[in-house]
Amino acid sequence: MIKHYQVAIVGGGTAGITVASRLLKQNQHLKGNIAIIDPAKNHYYQPLWTLVGGGVSKLKNSRKSMKHVIPKGTQWINQAVLSFKPENNNITLGDNTTINYDYLIVAPGLQINWSSIKGLQENIGKNGVCSNYSPEYVTETWRQISNFKGGNAIFTHPNTPIKCGGAPMKIMYLAEDYFRKHNIRSKANVIYETPKTALFDVEKYSKELEKIAEERDIIVNYNYNLIEIDGEKKMAKFEHIKNGDVKTLDYEMLHVTPPMGPLDVIKKSALADNDGWVDVDPSTLQHRQYSNVFGLGDASNAPTSKTGAAIRKQAPVVTLNLLQVMNNEMLTHHYNGYTSCPIVTGYNKLILAEFDYNKKPQETLPFNQAKERRSMYIFKKDLLPRMYWYGMLKGFM
């Protein structure tokens, strides 16, 4: 079967839905001519999973059915993409349907590579191993935190790009705060293992986060990457990324941020750069080779942190530049790499990091956002989800 749409959007996540909504608001003639292709049945507001893992929010509050969020005027095709053929302006779906398009927006997100760490797949969700990076396992994180009695509570960051660079720390700070509030902190060693050389990529925020870790007796080990888990013995093996030394730590709780990377279907396509990400101009977000293709969100190689806040700034640029391409106009809209990471540092505490491509702070509010604030925690917990469901996904912000 062959179908044709003026605009094909691959991905029904934050990026795909937001751009679709914006396109329809900007050009009513696109109604009925936009396809959103995504195999998922549900749409998740993933930033809430930190608070789900911390026992503050319920998983169901992060989920809506895909039917509920697909904009009216678009066609949802509930299939995975099998292959891209940008030279022919078409894609092939899992059911062998061919979708021809005039314009393509590529926003399928990234993939989580659970199998990249030996023993992770076999132990995730049991033997003390948990992760906030899947709706299947995030509730196990809260079970581990709330039932913790003492020993090593280890939190990891992988040696790959990830969704929201601050997320591995957020759950660590929440767990430490929980242990302290429940009088078991003296029995707990809170350990953060990261292949990075700093807690955060932006110096202003990293200094404050390192200060907080030191004040709360959190052990931070830099340059270490998790390579193996023995769930039965509750042992985790880490490799030093520079000298190759290997160490083994026992644990009672192990929160794993899994390795992530580009989707295989993107990696093997003509749309990919050498690392497998969608190859876009970092300013216009137009594909470097195919002028009728744009990419945004976690799948693109735009050199910024992969967050929903980044998408909020990328979506208007993609929308307006695509409309200019349709009208044979010069592209005049540019993305400066803005991204944001609301870093939860405890219950009722948050640092709101905002920065650009140059890792320079781009703060919105008239105070120092590197300081912990209760108001910013409430902003993340109560306001951001509403802004997401009823503002961003609807194309209003």
VENZITA-V965178 format. One line per field, one symbol per residue. psi: psi as a letter, one per 30 degrees, with the letter a starting at -180 (. if undefined). A space follows every 50 residues. Layout:
psi: ???
This chain:
psi: kklkkekkjjkhaeeeeeeeeeeeeejfffkfgkkkjkfkflkkjffffe fefggelkeffgklkeeefkkkfljkjillkelkiffghllklfggkkjk lekkkjhgalkkieffkkfeeffkglhgklkfgkfffefeeeeeefgkfl akjkklklhlklkjffefeefeeeeeeeeefghgeffkjjkjjkflglfl fkeeeeeeeeeeeeeghkjkjlgkkkfkkjeefhkkkkkkfefgkklkkl lekjjkjlklalkeeeeglfflaffflkjlkfefgkkfejfgklklaffl gkilkjleeeeefeeeeeeeeeeeeeghlkkgkkkggklkjjjkglkgkk kjkklaeggkkikelhljffkkkeeeeeeeeeeeeeeeefdeffgf.
